[in-house]
Amino acid sequence: MKRSYLLVYNEEFGSRDVVRDAVDGIADITNWRVELPATIYLISEKSADWIASRLREKLGDKGRFVVL
């Protein structure tokens, strides 16, 4: 089942372009959209925890973020 998520992050996690490119590189995120500063809407069949783990793998252990 597809789920909708919000990814909210701070500047230390990465710039908009860096975070956007990381999200775009995760094949199990089927769609995404940027509308607000430091926020990306995500669509995936995976859990929020799974998405957060993939983002940490790609962007490292810097900054803060939450997947809701």
Distance bins in CASP14 RR format, pairs under 12 A and 6 or more apart:
PFRMAT RR
TARGET T0000
AUTHOR 0000-0000-0000
RMODE 2
METHOD distances of the structure
MODEL  1
1 30 0 0 0 0 0 1 0 0 0 0 0
1 43 0 0 0 0 0 1 0 0 0 0 0
1 44 0 0 0 0 0 1 0 0 0 0 0
1 45 1 0 0 1 0 0 0 0 0 0 0
1 46 0 0 0 0 0 1 0 0 0 0 0
1 47 0 0 0 0 0 1 0 0 0 0 0
2 28 0 0 0 0 0 1 0 0 0 0 0
2 29 0 0 0 0 0 1 0 0 0 0 0
2 30 1 0 0 1 0 0 0 0 0 0 0
2 31 0 0 0 0 1 0 0 0 0 0 0
2 42 0 0 0 0 0 1 0 0 0 0 0
2 43 1 0 1 0 0 0 0 0 0 0 0
2 44 1 0 0 1 0 0 0 0 0 0 0
2 45 1 0 1 0 0 0 0 0 0 0 0
2 46 0 0 0 0 1 0 0 0 0 0 0
3 28 0 0 0 0 0 1 0 0 0 0 0
3 29 0 0 0 0 0 1 0 0 0 0 0
3 30 0 0 0 0 0 1 0 0 0 0 0
3 31 0 0 0 0 0 1 0 0 0 0 0
3 41 0 0 0 0 0 1 0 0 0 0 0
3 42 0 0 0 0 1 0 0 0 0 0 0
3 43 1 0 0 1 0 0 0 0 0 0 0
3 44 1 0 0 1 0 0 0 0 0 0 0
3 45 1 0 0 1 0 0 0 0 0 0 0
3 46 0 0 0 0 1 0 0 0 0 0 0
3 47 0 0 0 0 1 0 0 0 0 0 0
3 48 0 0 0 0 1 0 0 0 0 0 0
3 49 0 0 0 0 0 1 0 0 0 0 0
3 50 0 0 0 0 0 1 0 0 0 0 0
3 51 0 0 0 0 1 0 0 0 0 0 0
3 67 0 0 0 0 0 1 0 0 0 0 0
3 68 0 0 0 0 0 1 0 0 0 0 0
4 29 0 0 0 0 0 1 0 0 0 0 0
4 30 0 0 0 0 0 1 0 0 0 0 0
4 31 0 0 0 0 1 0 0 0 0 0 0
4 32 0 0 0 0 0 1 0 0 0 0 0
4 33 0 0 0 0 0 1 0 0 0 0 0
4 40 0 0 0 0 0 1 0 0 0 0 0
4 41 1 0 0 1 0 0 0 0 0 0 0
4 42 1 0 0 1 0 0 0 0 0 0 0
4 43 1 0 1 0 0 0 0 0 0 0 0
4 44 0 0 0 0 1 0 0 0 0 0 0
4 45 0 0 0 0 0 1 0 0 0 0 0
4 48 0 0 0 0 0 1 0 0 0 0 0
4 51 0 0 0 0 0 1 0 0 0 0 0
4 67 0 0 0 0 0 1 0 0 0 0 0
4 68 0 0 0 0 1 0 0 0 0 0 0
5 23 0 0 0 0 0 1 0 0 0 0 0
5 26 0 0 0 0 0 1 0 0 0 0 0
5 28 0 0 0 0 0 1 0 0 0 0 0
5 29 0 0 0 0 1 0 0 0 0 0 0
5 30 0 0 0 0 0 1 0 0 0 0 0
5 31 0 0 0 0 0 1 0 0 0 0 0
5 32 0 0 0 0 1 0 0 0 0 0 0
5 33 0 0 0 0 0 1 0 0 0 0 0
5 39 0 0 0 0 0 1 0 0 0 0 0
5 40 0 0 0 0 1 0 0 0 0 0 0
5 41 1 0 0 1 0 0 0 0 0 0 0
5 42 1 0 1 0 0 0 0 0 0 0 0
5 43 1 0 0 1 0 0 0 0 0 0 0
5 44 1 0 0 1 0 0 0 0 0 0 0
5 45 0 0 0 0 0 1 0 0 0 0 0
5 46 0 0 0 0 1 0 0 0 0 0 0
5 47 0 0 0 0 1 0 0 0 0 0 0
5 48 1 0 1 0 0 0 0 0 0 0 0
5 49 0 0 0 0 0 1 0 0 0 0 0
5 50 0 0 0 0 0 1 0 0 0 0 0
5 51 1 0 0 1 0 0 0 0 0 0 0
5 52 0 0 0 0 1 0 0 0 0 0 0
5 55 0 0 0 0 0 1 0 0 0 0 0
5 65 0 0 0 0 0 1 0 0 0 0 0
5 66 0 0 0 0 1 0 0 0 0 0 0
5 67 1 0 1 0 0 0 0 0 0 0 0
5 68 1 0 0 1 0 0 0 0 0 0 0
6 23 0 0 0 0 0 1 0 0 0 0 0
6 32 0 0 0 0 0 1 0 0 0 0 0
6 33 0 0 0 0 0 1 0 0 0 0 0
6 34 0 0 0 0 0 1 0 0 0 0 0
6 35 0 0 0 0 0 1 0 0 0 0 0
6 36 0 0 0 0 1 0 0 0 0 0 0
6 38 0 0 0 0 0 1 0 0 0 0 0
6 39 1 0 0 1 0 0 0 0 0 0 0
6 40 1 0 0 1 0 0 0 0 0 0 0
6 41 1 0 0 1 0 0 0 0 0 0 0
6 42 1 0 0 1 0 0 0 0 0 0 0
6 43 0 0 0 0 0 1 0 0 0 0 0
6 48 0 0 0 0 1 0 0 0 0 0 0
6 51 0 0 0 0 0 1 0 0 0 0 0
6 65 0 0 0 0 0 1 0 0 0 0 0
6 66 0 0 0 0 1 0 0 0 0 0 0
6 67 1 0 0 1 0 0 0 0 0 0 0
6 68 1 0 1 0 0 0 0 0 0 0 0
7 13 0 0 0 0 1 0 0 0 0 0 0
7 14 0 0 0 0 0 1 0 0 0 0 0
7 16 0 0 0 0 0 1 0 0 0 0 0
7 19 1 0 0 1 0 0 0 0 0 0 0
7 20 0 0 0 0 1 0 0 0 0 0 0
7 22 0 0 0 0 1 0 0 0 0 0 0
7 23 1 0 0 1 0 0 0 0 0 0 0
7 26 0 0 0 0 0 1 0 0 0 0 0
7 29 0 0 0 0 1 0 0 0 0 0 0
7 32 0 0 0 0 1 0 0 0 0 0 0
7 33 0 0 0 0 0 1 0 0 0 0 0
7 34 0 0 0 0 1 0 0 0 0 0 0
7 35 0 0 0 0 0 1 0 0 0 0 0
7 36 0 0 0 0 0 1 0 0 0 0 0
7 38 0 0 0 0 1 0 0 0 0 0 0
7 39 1 0 0 1 0 0 0 0 0 0 0
7 40 1 0 1 0 0 0 0 0 0 0 0
7 41 1 0 0 1 0 0 0 0 0 0 0
7 42 1 0 1 0 0 0 0 0 0 0 0
7 43 0 0 0 0 0 1 0 0 0 0 0
7 44 0 0 0 0 0 1 0 0 0 0 0
7 48 0 0 0 0 1 0 0 0 0 0 0
7 51 1 0 0 1 0 0 0 0 0 0 0
7 52 0 0 0 0 1 0 0 0 0 0 0
7 54 0 0 0 0 0 1 0 0 0 0 0
7 55 1 0 0 1 0 0 0 0 0 0 0
7 59 0 0 0 0 0 1 0 0 0 0 0
7 64 0 0 0 0 0 1 0 0 0 0 0
7 65 1 0 0 1 0 0 0 0 0 0 0
7 66 1 0 0 1 0 0 0 0 0 0 0
7 67 1 0 1 0 0 0 0 0 0 0 0
7 68 0 0 0 0 1 0 0 0 0 0 0
8 19 0 0 0 0 0 1 0 0 0 0 0
8 34 0 0 0 0 0 1 0 0 0 0 0
8 35 0 0 0 0 0 1 0 0 0 0 0
8 36 0 0 0 0 1 0 0 0 0 0 0
8 37 0 0 0 0 1 0 0 0 0 0 0
8 38 1 0 0 1 0 0 0 0 0 0 0
8 39 1 0 1 0 0 0 0 0 0 0 0
8 40 0 0 0 0 1 0 0 0 0 0 0
8 41 0 0 0 0 0 1 0 0 0 0 0
8 42 0 0 0 0 0 1 0 0 0 0 0
8 48 0 0 0 0 0 1 0 0 0 0 0
8 52 0 0 0 0 0 1 0 0 0 0 0
8 55 0 0 0 0 0 1 0 0 0 0 0
8 63 0 0 0 0 0 1 0 0 0 0 0
8 64 0 0 0 0 1 0 0 0 0 0 0
8 65 1 0 0 1 0 0 0 0 0 0 0
8 66 1 0 1 0 0 0 0 0 0 0 0
8 67 0 0 0 0 1 0 0 0 0 0 0
8 68 1 0 0 1 0 0 0 0 0 0 0
9 15 0 0 0 0 1 0 0 0 0 0 0
9 16 0 0 0 0 1 0 0 0 0 0 0
9 18 0 0 0 0 1 0 0 0 0 0 0
9 19 1 0 1 0 0 0 0 0 0 0 0
9 20 0 0 0 0 0 1 0 0 0 0 0
9 22 0 0 0 0 0 1 0 0 0 0 0
9 23 0 0 0 0 0 1 0 0 0 0 0
9 34 0 0 0 0 0 1 0 0 0 0 0
9 36 0 0 0 0 0 1 0 0 0 0 0
9 37 0 0 0 0 0 1 0 0 0 0 0
9 38 1 0 1 0 0 0 0 0 0 0 0
9 39 1 0 0 1 0 0 0 0 0 0 0
9 40 0 0 0 0 1 0 0 0 0 0 0
9 42 0 0 0 0 0 1 0 0 0 0 0
9 52 0 0 0 0 0 1 0 0 0 0 0
9 55 0 0 0 0 1 0 0 0 0 0 0
9 56 0 0 0 0 0 1 0 0 0 0 0
9 59 0 0 0 0 1 0 0 0 0 0 0
9 62 0 0 0 0 0 1 0 0 0 0 0
9 63 1 0 0 1 0 0 0 0 0 0 0
9 64 1 0 0 1 0 0 0 0 0 0 0
9 65 1 1 0 0 0 0 0 0 0 0 0
9 66 1 0 0 1 0 0 0 0 0 0 0
9 67 0 0 0 0 1 0 0 0 0 0 0
9 68 0 0 0 0 0 1 0 0 0 0 0
10 16 0 0 0 0 0 1 0 0 0 0 0
10 19 0 0 0 0 0 1 0 0 0 0 0
10 37 0 0 0 0 0 1 0 0 0 0 0
10 38 1 0 0 1 0 0 0 0 0 0 0
10 39 0 0 0 0 0 1 0 0 0 0 0
10 59 0 0 0 0 0 1 0 0 0 0 0
10 62 0 0 0 0 1 0 0 0 0 0 0
10 63 1 0 1 0 0 0 0 0 0 0 0
10 64 1 0 1 0 0 0 0 0 0 0 0
10 65 1 0 0 1 0 0 0 0 0 0 0
10 66 0 0 0 0 1 0 0 0 0 0 0
11 18 0 0 0 0 0 1 0 0 0 0 0
11 19 0 0 0 0 0 1 0 0 0 0 0
11 37 0 0 0 0 1 0 0 0 0 0 0
11 38 1 0 0 1 0 0 0 0 0 0 0
11 62 0 0 0 0 0 1 0 0 0 0 0
11 63 0 0 0 0 1 0 0 0 0 0 0
11 64 0 0 0 0 1 0 0 0 0 0 0
11 65 0 0 0 0 0 1 0 0 0 0 0
12 18 0 0 0 0 0 1 0 0 0 0 0
12 19 0 0 0 0 0 1 0 0 0 0 0
12 38 0 0 0 0 0 1 0 0 0 0 0
12 59 0 0 0 0 0 1 0 0 0 0 0
12 60 0 0 0 0 0 1 0 0 0 0 0
12 61 0 0 0 0 0 1 0 0 0 0 0
12 62 1 0 1 0 0 0 0 0 0 0 0
12 63 1 1 0 0 0 0 0 0 0 0 0
12 64 1 0 0 1 0 0 0 0 0 0 0
12 65 0 0 0 0 1 0 0 0 0 0 0
13 19 1 0 0 1 0 0 0 0 0 0 0
13 20 0 0 0 0 0 1 0 0 0 0 0
13 22 0 0 0 0 1 0 0 0 0 0 0
13 23 0 0 0 0 0 1 0 0 0 0 0
13 38 0 0 0 0 1 0 0 0 0 0 0
13 39 0 0 0 0 0 1 0 0 0 0 0
13 40 0 0 0 0 0 1 0 0 0 0 0
13 52 0 0 0 0 0 1 0 0 0 0 0
13 55 0 0 0 0 1 0 0 0 0 0 0
13 56 0 0 0 0 1 0 0 0 0 0 0
13 58 0 0 0 0 0 1 0 0 0 0 0
13 59 1 0 0 1 0 0 0 0 0 0 0
13 60 0 0 0 0 1 0 0 0 0 0 0
13 61 0 0 0 0 0 1 0 0 0 0 0
13 62 1 0 0 1 0 0 0 0 0 0 0
13 63 1 0 1 0 0 0 0 0 0 0 0
13 64 1 0 0 1 0 0 0 0 0 0 0
13 65 1 0 1 0 0 0 0 0 0 0 0
13 66 0 0 0 0 0 1 0 0 0 0 0
13 67 0 0 0 0 0 1 0 0 0 0 0
14 20 0 0 0 0 1 0 0 0 0 0 0
14 21 0 0 0 0 0 1 0 0 0 0 0
14 22 0 0 0 0 1 0 0 0 0 0 0
14 23 0 0 0 0 0 1 0 0 0 0 0
14 38 0 0 0 0 1 0 0 0 0 0 0
14 40 0 0 0 0 0 1 0 0 0 0 0
14 55 0 0 0 0 0 1 0 0 0 0 0
14 58 0 0 0 0 0 1 0 0 0 0 0
14 59 1 0 0 1 0 0 0 0 0 0 0
14 60 0 0 0 0 1 0 0 0 0 0 0
14 62 1 0 0 1 0 0 0 0 0 0 0
14 63 1 0 0 1 0 0 0 0 0 0 0
14 64 0 0 0 0 0 1 0 0 0 0 0
14 65 0 0 0 0 1 0 0 0 0 0 0
15 21 0 0 0 0 1 0 0 0 0 0 0
15 22 0 0 0 0 0 1 0 0 0 0 0
15 34 0 0 0 0 0 1 0 0 0 0 0
15 37 0 0 0 0 0 1 0 0 0 0 0
15 38 0 0 0 0 1 0 0 0 0 0 0
15 59 0 0 0 0 0 1 0 0 0 0 0
16 22 0 0 0 0 0 1 0 0 0 0 0
16 23 0 0 0 0 0 1 0 0 0 0 0
16 34 1 0 0 1 0 0 0 0 0 0 0
16 35 0 0 0 0 0 1 0 0 0 0 0
16 36 0 0 0 0 0 1 0 0 0 0 0
16 37 1 0 0 1 0 0 0 0 0 0 0
16 38 1 0 0 1 0 0 0 0 0 0 0
16 39 0 0 0 0 1 0 0 0 0 0 0
16 40 0 0 0 0 1 0 0 0 0 0 0
17 23 0 0 0 0 0 1 0 0 0 0 0
17 24 0 0 0 0 0 1 0 0 0 0 0
17 34 0 0 0 0 1 0 0 0 0 0 0
17 40 0 0 0 0 0 1 0 0 0 0 0
18 24 0 0 0 0 0 1 0 0 0 0 0
18 25 0 0 0 0 0 1 0 0 0 0 0
18 38 0 0 0 0 0 1 0 0 0 0 0
18 40 0 0 0 0 0 1 0 0 0 0 0
18 55 0 0 0 0 0 1 0 0 0 0 0
18 58 0 0 0 0 1 0 0 0 0 0 0
18 59 1 0 0 1 0 0 0 0 0 0 0
18 60 0 0 0 0 0 1 0 0 0 0 0
18 62 0 0 0 0 0 1 0 0 0 0 0
18 63 0 0 0 0 0 1 0 0 0 0 0
19 25 0 0 0 0 0 1 0 0 0 0 0
19 26 0 0 0 0 0 1 0 0 0 0 0
19 29 0 0 0 0 0 1 0 0 0 0 0
19 32 0 0 0 0 0 1 0 0 0 0 0
19 34 0 0 0 0 1 0 0 0 0 0 0
19 37 0 0 0 0 0 1 0 0 0 0 0
19 38 0 0 0 0 1 0 0 0 0 0 0
19 39 0 0 0 0 1 0 0 0 0 0 0
19 40 1 0 0 1 0 0 0 0 0 0 0
19 42 0 0 0 0 0 1 0 0 0 0 0
19 55 1 0 0 1 0 0 0 0 0 0 0
19 58 0 0 0 0 1 0 0 0 0 0 0
19 59 1 0 0 1 0 0 0 0 0 0 0
19 60 0 0 0 0 0 1 0 0 0 0 0
19 62 0 0 0 0 0 1 0 0 0 0 0
19 63 0 0 0 0 0 1 0 0 0 0 0
19 65 0 0 0 0 1 0 0 0 0 0 0
19 67 0 0 0 0 0 1 0 0 0 0 0
20 26 0 0 0 0 0 1 0 0 0 0 0
20 29 0 0 0 0 0 1 0 0 0 0 0
20 32 1 0 0 1 0 0 0 0 0 0 0
20 33 0 0 0 0 0 1 0 0 0 0 0
20 34 1 0 0 1 0 0 0 0 0 0 0
20 38 0 0 0 0 0 1 0 0 0 0 0
20 39 0 0 0 0 0 1 0 0 0 0 0
20 40 1 0 0 1 0 0 0 0 0 0 0
20 41 0 0 0 0 0 1 0 0 0 0 0
20 42 0 0 0 0 0 1 0 0 0 0 0
20 55 0 0 0 0 0 1 0 0 0 0 0
20 58 0 0 0 0 0 1 0 0 0 0 0
20 59 0 0 0 0 0 1 0 0 0 0 0
21 32 0 0 0 0 0 1 0 0 0 0 0
21 34 0 0 0 0 0 1 0 0 0 0 0
21 40 0 0 0 0 0 1 0 0 0 0 0
21 55 0 0 0 0 0 1 0 0 0 0 0
21 58 0 0 0 0 1 0 0 0 0 0 0
21 59 0 0 0 0 1 0 0 0 0 0 0
22 29 0 0 0 0 1 0 0 0 0 0 0
22 32 0 0 0 0 0 1 0 0 0 0 0
22 40 0 0 0 0 1 0 0 0 0 0 0
22 42 0 0 0 0 0 1 0 0 0 0 0
22 51 0 0 0 0 0 1 0 0 0 0 0
22 52 0 0 0 0 0 1 0 0 0 0 0
22 54 0 0 0 0 1 0 0 0 0 0 0
22 55 1 0 0 1 0 0 0 0 0 0 0
22 56 0 0 0 0 0 1 0 0 0 0 0
22 57 0 0 0 0 1 0 0 0 0 0 0
22 58 1 0 1 0 0 0 0 0 0 0 0
22 59 1 0 1 0 0 0 0 0 0 0 0
22 60 0 0 0 0 1 0 0 0 0 0 0
22 65 0 0 0 0 0 1 0 0 0 0 0
23 29 1 0 1 0 0 0 0 0 0 0 0
23 30 0 0 0 0 0 1 0 0 0 0 0
23 31 0 0 0 0 0 1 0 0 0 0 0
23 32 1 0 1 0 0 0 0 0 0 0 0
23 33 0 0 0 0 0 1 0 0 0 0 0
23 34 0 0 0 0 1 0 0 0 0 0 0
23 39 0 0 0 0 0 1 0 0 0 0 0
23 40 1 0 1 0 0 0 0 0 0 0 0
23 41 0 0 0 0 1 0 0 0 0 0 0
23 42 1 0 0 1 0 0 0 0 0 0 0
23 43 0 0 0 0 0 1 0 0 0 0 0
23 44 0 0 0 0 1 0 0 0 0 0 0
23 51 0 0 0 0 1 0 0 0 0 0 0
23 52 0 0 0 0 0 1 0 0 0 0 0
23 54 0 0 0 0 1 0 0 0 0 0 0
23 55 1 0 0 1 0 0 0 0 0 0 0
23 58 0 0 0 0 1 0 0 0 0 0 0
23 59 0 0 0 0 1 0 0 0 0 0 0
23 65 0 0 0 0 0 1 0 0 0 0 0
23 67 0 0 0 0 0 1 0 0 0 0 0
24 30 0 0 0 0 0 1 0 0 0 0 0
24 31 0 0 0 0 0 1 0 0 0 0 0
24 32 1 0 0 1 0 0 0 0 0 0 0
24 33 0 0 0 0 0 1 0 0 0 0 0
24 34 0 0 0 0 0 1 0 0 0 0 0
24 40 0 0 0 0 1 0 0 0 0 0 0
24 42 0 0 0 0 0 1 0 0 0 0 0
24 54 0 0 0 0 0 1 0 0 0 0 0
24 55 0 0 0 0 0 1 0 0 0 0 0
24 58 0 0 0 0 0 1 0 0 0 0 0
25 32 0 0 0 0 1 0 0 0 0 0 0
25 51 0 0 0 0 0 1 0 0 0 0 0
25 54 0 0 0 0 1 0 0 0 0 0 0
25 55 0 0 0 0 0 1 0 0 0 0 0
25 57 0 0 0 0 0 1 0 0 0 0 0
25 58 1 0 0 1 0 0 0 0 0 0 0
25 59 0 0 0 0 0 1 0 0 0 0 0
26 32 0 0 0 0 1 0 0 0 0 0 0
26 40 0 0 0 0 0 1 0 0 0 0 0
26 42 0 0 0 0 1 0 0 0 0 0 0
26 43 0 0 0 0 0 1 0 0 0 0 0
26 44 0 0 0 0 1 0 0 0 0 0 0
26 46 0 0 0 0 1 0 0 0 0 0 0
26 50 0 0 0 0 1 0 0 0 0 0 0
26 51 1 0 0 1 0 0 0 0 0 0 0
26 52 0 0 0 0 0 1 0 0 0 0 0
26 53 0 0 0 0 0 1 0 0 0 0 0
26 54 1 0 1 0 0 0 0 0 0 0 0
26 55 1 0 0 1 0 0 0 0 0 0 0
26 56 0 0 0 0 0 1 0 0 0 0 0
26 57 0 0 0 0 1 0 0 0 0 0 0
26 58 1 0 0 1 0 0 0 0 0 0 0
26 59 0 0 0 0 0 1 0 0 0 0 0
26 67 0 0 0 0 0 1 0 0 0 0 0
27 44 0 0 0 0 1 0 0 0 0 0 0
27 45 0 0 0 0 0 1 0 0 0 0 0
27 46 0 0 0 0 0 1 0 0 0 0 0
27 51 0 0 0 0 0 1 0 0 0 0 0
27 54 0 0 0 0 1 0 0 0 0 0 0
28 42 0 0 0 0 0 1 0 0 0 0 0
28 43 0 0 0 0 0 1 0 0 0 0 0
28 44 1 0 1 0 0 0 0 0 0 0 0
28 45 1 0 0 1 0 0 0 0 0 0 0
28 46 1 0 1 0 0 0 0 0 0 0 0
28 47 0 0 0 0 0 1 0 0 0 0 0
28 50 1 0 0 1 0 0 0 0 0 0 0
28 51 0 0 0 0 1 0 0 0 0 0 0
28 53 0 0 0 0 0 1 0 0 0 0 0
28 54 1 0 0 1 0 0 0 0 0 0 0
28 55 0 0 0 0 0 1 0 0 0 0 0
29 40 0 0 0 0 1 0 0 0 0 0 0
29 41 0 0 0 0 0 1 0 0 0 0 0
29 42 1 0 1 0 0 0 0 0 0 0 0
29 43 1 0 0 1 0 0 0 0 0 0 0
29 44 1 0 1 0 0 0 0 0 0 0 0
29 45 0 0 0 0 1 0 0 0 0 0 0
29 46 1 0 0 1 0 0 0 0 0 0 0
29 48 0 0 0 0 0 1 0 0 0 0 0
29 50 0 0 0 0 0 1 0 0 0 0 0
29 51 1 0 0 1 0 0 0 0 0 0 0
29 52 0 0 0 0 0 1 0 0 0 0 0
29 54 0 0 0 0 1 0 0 0 0 0 0
29 55 0 0 0 0 1 0 0 0 0 0 0
29 58 0 0 0 0 0 1 0 0 0 0 0
29 67 0 0 0 0 0 1 0 0 0 0 0
30 41 0 0 0 0 0 1 0 0 0 0 0
30 42 0 0 0 0 1 0 0 0 0 0 0
30 43 1 0 1 0 0 0 0 0 0 0 0
30 44 1 0 0 1 0 0 0 0 0 0 0
30 45 1 0 0 1 0 0 0 0 0 0 0
30 46 0 0 0 0 1 0 0 0 0 0 0
30 51 0 0 0 0 0 1 0 0 0 0 0
31 40 0 0 0 0 0 1 0 0 0 0 0
31 41 0 0 0 0 1 0 0 0 0 0 0
31 42 1 0 0 1 0 0 0 0 0 0 0
31 43 1 0 1 0 0 0 0 0 0 0 0
31 44 0 0 0 0 1 0 0 0 0 0 0
31 45 0 0 0 0 0 1 0 0 0 0 0
32 39 0 0 0 0 0 1 0 0 0 0 0
32 40 1 0 1 0 0 0 0 0 0 0 0
32 41 1 0 0 1 0 0 0 0 0 0 0
32 42 1 0 1 0 0 0 0 0 0 0 0
32 43 1 0 0 1 0 0 0 0 0 0 0
32 44 0 0 0 0 1 0 0 0 0 0 0
32 51 0 0 0 0 0 1 0 0 0 0 0
32 55 0 0 0 0 0 1 0 0 0 0 0
32 67 0 0 0 0 0 1 0 0 0 0 0
33 39 0 0 0 0 1 0 0 0 0 0 0
33 40 1 0 0 1 0 0 0 0 0 0 0
33 41 1 0 1 0 0 0 0 0 0 0 0
33 42 0 0 0 0 1 0 0 0 0 0 0
33 43 0 0 0 0 1 0 0 0 0 0 0
34 40 1 0 1 0 0 0 0 0 0 0 0
34 41 1 0 0 1 0 0 0 0 0 0 0
34 42 0 0 0 0 0 1 0 0 0 0 0
35 41 1 0 0 1 0 0 0 0 0 0 0
35 42 0 0 0 0 0 1 0 0 0 0 0
38 63 0 0 0 0 0 1 0 0 0 0 0
38 64 0 0 0 0 0 1 0 0 0 0 0
38 65 0 0 0 0 1 0 0 0 0 0 0
38 66 0 0 0 0 0 1 0 0 0 0 0
39 65 0 0 0 0 0 1 0 0 0 0 0
39 66 0 0 0 0 0 1 0 0 0 0 0
39 67 0 0 0 0 0 1 0 0 0 0 0
39 68 0 0 0 0 1 0 0 0 0 0 0
40 51 0 0 0 0 0 1 0 0 0 0 0
40 55 0 0 0 0 0 1 0 0 0 0 0
40 65 0 0 0 0 1 0 0 0 0 0 0
40 66 0 0 0 0 0 1 0 0 0 0 0
40 67 0 0 0 0 1 0 0 0 0 0 0
40 68 0 0 0 0 0 1 0 0 0 0 0
41 67 0 0 0 0 0 1 0 0 0 0 0
41 68 0 0 0 0 0 1 0 0 0 0 0
42 48 0 0 0 0 1 0 0 0 0 0 0
42 50 0 0 0 0 0 1 0 0 0 0 0
42 51 1 0 0 1 0 0 0 0 0 0 0
42 52 0 0 0 0 0 1 0 0 0 0 0
42 54 0 0 0 0 0 1 0 0 0 0 0
42 55 0 0 0 0 0 1 0 0 0 0 0
42 65 0 0 0 0 0 1 0 0 0 0 0
42 67 1 0 0 1 0 0 0 0 0 0 0
42 68 0 0 0 0 1 0 0 0 0 0 0
43 51 0 0 0 0 0 1 0 0 0 0 0
44 50 0 0 0 0 1 0 0 0 0 0 0
44 51 1 0 0 1 0 0 0 0 0 0 0
44 52 0 0 0 0 0 1 0 0 0 0 0
44 54 0 0 0 0 1 0 0 0 0 0 0
44 55 0 0 0 0 0 1 0 0 0 0 0
44 67 0 0 0 0 1 0 0 0 0 0 0
45 51 0 0 0 0 0 1 0 0 0 0 0
46 52 0 0 0 0 0 1 0 0 0 0 0
46 53 0 0 0 0 1 0 0 0 0 0 0
46 54 0 0 0 0 1 0 0 0 0 0 0
46 55 0 0 0 0 0 1 0 0 0 0 0
46 67 0 0 0 0 0 1 0 0 0 0 0
47 53 0 0 0 0 1 0 0 0 0 0 0
47 54 0 0 0 0 0 1 0 0 0 0 0
47 67 0 0 0 0 1 0 0 0 0 0 0
47 68 0 0 0 0 0 1 0 0 0 0 0
48 54 0 0 0 0 0 1 0 0 0 0 0
48 55 0 0 0 0 0 1 0 0 0 0 0
48 65 0 0 0 0 0 1 0 0 0 0 0
48 66 0 0 0 0 1 0 0 0 0 0 0
48 67 1 0 1 0 0 0 0 0 0 0 0
48 68 1 0 0 1 0 0 0 0 0 0 0
49 55 0 0 0 0 0 1 0 0 0 0 0
49 56 0 0 0 0 0 1 0 0 0 0 0
49 66 0 0 0 0 0 1 0 0 0 0 0
49 67 1 0 0 1 0 0 0 0 0 0 0
49 68 0 0 0 0 0 1 0 0 0 0 0
50 56 0 0 0 0 0 1 0 0 0 0 0
50 57 0 0 0 0 0 1 0 0 0 0 0
50 67 0 0 0 0 1 0 0 0 0 0 0
51 57 0 0 0 0 0 1 0 0 0 0 0
51 58 0 0 0 0 0 1 0 0 0 0 0
51 65 0 0 0 0 0 1 0 0 0 0 0
51 66 0 0 0 0 0 1 0 0 0 0 0
51 67 1 0 1 0 0 0 0 0 0 0 0
51 68 0 0 0 0 0 1 0 0 0 0 0
52 58 0 0 0 0 0 1 0 0 0 0 0
52 59 0 0 0 0 0 1 0 0 0 0 0
52 60 0 0 0 0 0 1 0 0 0 0 0
52 61 0 0 0 0 0 1 0 0 0 0 0
52 64 0 0 0 0 0 1 0 0 0 0 0
52 65 1 0 0 1 0 0 0 0 0 0 0
52 66 0 0 0 0 1 0 0 0 0 0 0
52 67 1 0 1 0 0 0 0 0 0 0 0
52 68 0 0 0 0 0 1 0 0 0 0 0
53 59 0 0 0 0 0 1 0 0 0 0 0
53 60 0 0 0 0 0 1 0 0 0 0 0
53 61 0 0 0 0 0 1 0 0 0 0 0
53 65 0 0 0 0 0 1 0 0 0 0 0
53 67 0 0 0 0 1 0 0 0 0 0 0
54 60 0 0 0 0 0 1 0 0 0 0 0
54 65 0 0 0 0 0 1 0 0 0 0 0
54 67 0 0 0 0 1 0 0 0 0 0 0
55 61 0 0 0 0 0 1 0 0 0 0 0
55 62 0 0 0 0 0 1 0 0 0 0 0
55 63 0 0 0 0 0 1 0 0 0 0 0
55 64 0 0 0 0 0 1 0 0 0 0 0
55 65 1 0 0 1 0 0 0 0 0 0 0
55 66 0 0 0 0 0 1 0 0 0 0 0
55 67 1 0 0 1 0 0 0 0 0 0 0
56 62 0 0 0 0 1 0 0 0 0 0 0
56 63 0 0 0 0 0 1 0 0 0 0 0
56 64 0 0 0 0 0 1 0 0 0 0 0
56 65 0 0 0 0 1 0 0 0 0 0 0
56 67 0 0 0 0 0 1 0 0 0 0 0
58 65 0 0 0 0 0 1 0 0 0 0 0
59 65 0 0 0 0 1 0 0 0 0 0 0
END
